[in-house]
Amino acid sequence: MGFQLSELKLMGLARHRQMLWSRIKMKLLLALPETWKKAGFYGKAHYCPVCASHIRHYQPFGHMTQSWCPVCASMQWQRFAWLFLQQQTNLWDGKPKRMLHIAPEIAFEPRLRRIANLDYLTGDLCNPHVMVKLDVTDIPFADQSFDVIFCSHVMEHVPDDRKALREFVRVLSTDGWAVFLVPIRMHRRTDEDLKVTDPQERERRFGQHDHVRFYGWDFEERLTESGFHVTVVRASDRLTAKQCEQMGIHAKEVLFYCQKQL
């Protein structure tokens, strides 16, 4: 047993080193002009739908070998979400909208800011670069303030996620929509225990040292109970295996498209 624990610790240390190097490399690349990166990483094997770049390969991140785009730094699930936003929503229809973007992705924020007629607002509790500091369990805006809400890989950090979901319902307009993505295992129920505070145990059970749960198929139930009408969108239903490979999207990626229950 002691040997197994030592092995796990060594594996965890190696993973953290890999992730640290990936973050350093990502930060260095983000400082370069996109035109340089498009030329330097050009190839025909892969295509990033976020920055419209043809690249040789995606960059590794932790245990994921084909993860982030060297041009825009988009991750696998982000590329799936961006495709959905482009192809299945009214975000680019030119009509006035107000959008709340929680914990904005590096690859998304500059592109969303450029959308005409979009009143775009970023919010986070810890990121000092967002437009508004906010707690998702107590959103400082009036009812029906936003037409669009985008929240990706945030809810697994929030102890009272049900309260946060009710807040999102409250501030969403009647005709609006929200998109949620979370780390999820669709073949299992959600595993959570707020009493678990040890970083190593959290990483073992929930996938990361600052996660408080690992969502399962019942995340849809939480969304519904909070007041959303939910559509589960699976990458495997929208994309072929060849498209997933080309765009670096895992076929098991899932997002939740939500509208207010009337």
C-alpha positions as CSV (number, residue, x, y, z in Angstrom):
1,M,0.0,0.0,0.0
2,G,2.8,2.4,0.9
3,F,4.5,1.6,-2.4
4,Q,1.3,2.4,-4.3
5,L,0.9,5.7,-2.5
6,S,4.5,6.6,-3.3
7,E,3.9,5.7,-7.0
8,L,0.8,7.9,-7.0
9,K,2.7,10.8,-5.5
10,L,5.5,10.5,-8.1
11,M,2.9,10.3,-10.9
12,G,1.2,13.4,-9.5
13,L,4.5,15.3,-9.3
14,A,5.4,14.4,-12.9
15,R,1.9,15.5,-14.1
16,H,2.2,18.8,-12.3
17,R,5.6,19.4,-13.9
18,Q,4.2,18.7,-17.3
19,M,1.3,21.1,-16.7
20,L,3.6,23.8,-15.4
21,W,5.8,23.5,-18.5
22,S,2.7,23.6,-20.7
23,R,1.5,26.8,-19.0
24,I,4.9,28.4,-19.4
25,K,5.0,27.5,-23.1
26,M,1.4,28.7,-23.6
27,K,2.2,32.0,-22.0
28,L,5.2,32.5,-24.1
29,L,3.3,31.7,-27.3
30,L,0.4,34.0,-26.4
31,A,2.8,36.9,-26.4
32,L,3.6,36.3,-30.1
33,P,1.5,37.7,-33.0
34,E,-1.0,35.2,-34.3
35,T,0.3,35.6,-37.9
36,W,3.7,34.4,-36.8
37,K,2.2,31.4,-35.0
38,K,-0.1,30.5,-37.9
39,A,3.0,30.4,-40.2
40,G,5.3,28.7,-37.7
41,F,2.9,25.9,-36.8
42,Y,1.3,25.5,-40.2
43,G,0.3,22.0,-41.3
44,K,-2.5,20.1,-42.9
45,A,-3.2,17.5,-40.2
46,H,-5.3,19.6,-37.9
47,Y,-7.7,22.6,-38.0
48,C,-8.6,24.9,-35.1
49,P,-12.2,26.2,-35.4
50,V,-11.6,29.0,-32.9
51,C,-8.7,30.8,-34.7
52,A,-9.2,29.2,-38.1
53,S,-5.6,27.9,-38.1
54,H,-4.3,24.9,-40.0
55,I,-1.6,23.3,-37.8
56,R,0.6,20.3,-37.7
57,H,-0.4,19.2,-34.2
58,Y,-1.9,20.3,-30.9
59,Q,0.2,20.8,-27.8
60,P,0.2,18.4,-24.8
61,F,-1.2,19.4,-21.4
62,G,-0.8,17.1,-18.5
63,H,-1.8,13.6,-19.5
64,M,-3.6,14.9,-22.7
65,T,-1.3,14.5,-25.7
66,Q,-3.4,16.6,-28.2
67,S,-4.8,19.4,-26.1
68,W,-4.3,23.1,-26.8
69,C,-3.9,25.0,-30.0
70,P,-0.4,26.7,-30.3
71,V,-2.0,29.7,-32.1
72,C,-4.9,30.7,-29.8
73,A,-4.4,28.3,-26.8
74,S,-7.9,26.8,-27.1
75,M,-8.4,23.5,-25.3
76,Q,-10.3,20.5,-26.6
77,W,-13.7,21.3,-24.9
78,Q,-13.3,24.9,-25.8
79,R,-13.1,24.1,-29.5
80,F,-16.3,22.0,-29.2
81,A,-18.0,24.9,-27.4
82,W,-16.9,27.4,-30.0
83,L,-18.2,25.3,-32.9
84,F,-21.5,25.0,-31.1
85,L,-21.7,28.8,-30.5
86,Q,-21.0,29.5,-34.1
87,Q,-23.2,26.8,-35.7
88,Q,-26.2,26.5,-33.3
89,T,-26.7,29.8,-31.5
90,N,-27.8,33.4,-32.5
91,L,-24.7,35.0,-31.1
92,W,-23.6,36.4,-34.4
93,D,-27.0,37.5,-35.8
94,G,-26.2,41.2,-35.3
95,K,-29.1,41.8,-32.9
96,P,-28.3,43.5,-29.5
97,K,-27.5,41.2,-26.7
98,R,-26.0,41.3,-23.3
99,M,-23.6,38.5,-22.4
100,L,-22.1,37.4,-19.1
101,H,-19.0,35.3,-19.5
102,I,-17.7,33.7,-16.3
103,A,-14.0,33.0,-16.0
104,P,-13.3,34.0,-19.6
105,E,-11.1,31.8,-21.8
106,I,-8.0,33.3,-23.3
107,A,-9.0,32.0,-26.7
108,F,-12.6,33.3,-26.5
109,E,-12.5,36.7,-24.9
110,P,-10.8,38.8,-27.6
111,R,-13.1,37.2,-30.3
112,L,-16.3,37.8,-28.3
113,R,-15.3,41.4,-27.7
114,R,-15.3,42.0,-31.4
115,I,-18.9,40.8,-32.0
116,A,-21.0,43.8,-33.2
117,N,-24.0,44.7,-30.9
118,L,-22.8,42.4,-28.1
119,D,-22.7,44.1,-24.7
120,Y,-20.0,41.8,-23.4
121,L,-19.2,41.5,-19.7
122,T,-16.6,39.2,-18.0
123,G,-16.8,38.1,-14.4
124,D,-14.8,36.0,-11.9
125,L,-14.1,35.8,-8.2
126,C,-10.3,35.4,-8.5
127,N,-9.2,36.7,-11.9
128,P,-8.0,40.3,-11.5
129,H,-8.4,41.0,-15.2
130,V,-12.1,40.5,-15.5
131,M,-14.5,43.5,-15.9
132,V,-16.5,42.6,-12.7
133,K,-15.5,40.7,-9.6
134,L,-18.4,38.5,-8.7
135,D,-19.4,35.4,-6.8
136,V,-21.6,33.1,-8.9
137,T,-23.7,32.3,-5.8
138,D,-24.6,36.0,-5.4
139,I,-24.5,37.7,-8.8
140,P,-24.7,41.5,-8.4
141,F,-27.2,42.1,-11.2
142,A,-30.9,42.5,-11.5
143,D,-33.3,39.7,-12.7
144,Q,-33.2,39.1,-16.4
145,S,-30.0,41.2,-17.0
146,F,-28.4,38.9,-19.6
147,D,-29.4,37.3,-22.9
148,V,-26.4,35.0,-23.0
149,I,-24.5,33.3,-20.2
150,F,-21.4,31.2,-20.9
151,C,-19.8,29.3,-18.0
152,S,-17.2,26.6,-18.6
153,H,-15.3,24.5,-16.1
154,V,-16.3,26.6,-13.1
155,M,-19.1,24.8,-11.3
156,E,-16.8,22.0,-10.1
157,H,-15.0,24.6,-8.0
158,V,-18.2,26.0,-6.4
159,P,-19.3,24.4,-3.0
160,D,-22.9,25.4,-3.4
161,D,-23.4,24.8,-7.1
162,R,-27.2,24.6,-6.8
163,K,-27.4,28.2,-5.4
164,A,-25.1,29.3,-8.3
165,L,-27.3,27.7,-10.9
166,R,-30.4,29.4,-9.4
167,E,-28.6,32.7,-9.7
168,F,-27.9,32.1,-13.3
169,V,-31.6,31.3,-13.9
170,R,-32.5,34.5,-12.1
171,V,-30.3,36.9,-14.2
172,L,-31.0,35.2,-17.5
173,S,-33.7,36.9,-19.7
174,T,-36.8,35.0,-20.7
175,D,-35.7,34.6,-24.3
176,G,-32.0,34.1,-23.4
177,W,-29.8,31.0,-23.2
178,A,-26.9,29.7,-21.3
179,V,-24.1,27.2,-22.0
180,F,-22.4,25.2,-19.3
181,L,-19.5,22.8,-19.6
182,V,-18.0,20.8,-16.7
183,P,-15.6,18.0,-16.3
184,I,-18.0,15.0,-16.4
185,R,-18.3,11.2,-16.5
186,M,-21.6,10.5,-18.2
187,H,-21.6,6.9,-17.1
188,R,-21.6,7.7,-13.4
189,R,-23.5,9.8,-10.9
190,T,-21.8,12.9,-9.5
191,D,-19.1,12.2,-6.8
192,E,-18.9,15.0,-4.3
193,D,-17.9,15.5,-0.7
194,L,-17.3,18.9,0.7
195,K,-15.5,17.4,3.7
196,V,-12.6,16.4,1.4
197,T,-10.1,19.2,1.7
198,D,-6.8,17.4,1.2
199,P,-5.4,18.5,-2.3
200,Q,-4.1,15.0,-3.1
201,E,-7.4,13.3,-2.2
202,R,-9.3,15.9,-4.2
203,E,-7.1,15.3,-7.2
204,R,-7.6,11.5,-6.9
205,R,-11.4,11.7,-6.6
206,F,-12.3,14.9,-8.4
207,G,-9.5,15.3,-11.0
208,Q,-7.9,18.5,-9.6
209,H,-6.7,19.8,-6.3
210,D,-9.3,22.6,-6.2
211,H,-12.3,20.7,-7.4
212,V,-15.0,19.8,-4.9
213,R,-16.8,17.3,-7.1
214,F,-16.7,15.2,-10.3
215,Y,-19.9,15.6,-12.2
216,G,-21.9,12.7,-13.6
217,W,-24.9,12.3,-15.8
218,D,-27.1,13.8,-13.1
219,F,-25.7,17.3,-13.7
220,E,-28.6,17.6,-16.1
221,E,-31.0,17.0,-13.1
222,R,-29.3,19.8,-11.1
223,L,-29.8,22.2,-14.0
224,T,-33.4,21.2,-14.4
225,E,-34.2,21.5,-10.7
226,S,-32.7,25.0,-10.7
227,G,-35.1,26.2,-13.3
228,F,-33.5,25.4,-16.7
229,H,-34.9,23.6,-19.7
230,V,-31.8,21.6,-20.7
231,T,-30.5,20.2,-24.0
232,V,-27.6,17.9,-23.7
233,V,-25.2,18.3,-26.7
234,R,-22.7,15.6,-27.4
235,A,-19.7,15.9,-29.7
236,S,-20.2,12.3,-30.9
237,D,-23.7,13.3,-32.1
238,R,-22.5,16.4,-34.0
239,L,-19.1,15.4,-35.4
240,T,-17.6,12.4,-37.2
241,A,-14.6,10.6,-35.8
242,K,-12.5,12.3,-38.6
243,Q,-13.7,15.7,-37.7
244,C,-13.0,15.1,-34.0
245,E,-9.4,14.1,-34.9
246,Q,-8.9,17.0,-37.2
247,M,-10.1,19.6,-34.7
248,G,-8.6,18.0,-31.6
249,I,-12.0,17.4,-30.0
250,H,-12.7,14.4,-27.8
251,A,-15.7,12.5,-29.0
252,K,-17.0,12.3,-25.4
253,E,-17.2,16.1,-24.9
254,V,-20.6,17.2,-23.7
255,L,-22.1,20.7,-23.2
256,F,-25.4,21.8,-21.7
257,Y,-27.5,24.3,-23.6
258,C,-30.0,25.8,-21.2
259,Q,-33.1,28.0,-21.5
260,K,-35.3,29.4,-18.8
261,Q,-38.3,27.3,-17.9
262,L,-41.5,29.2,-18.6
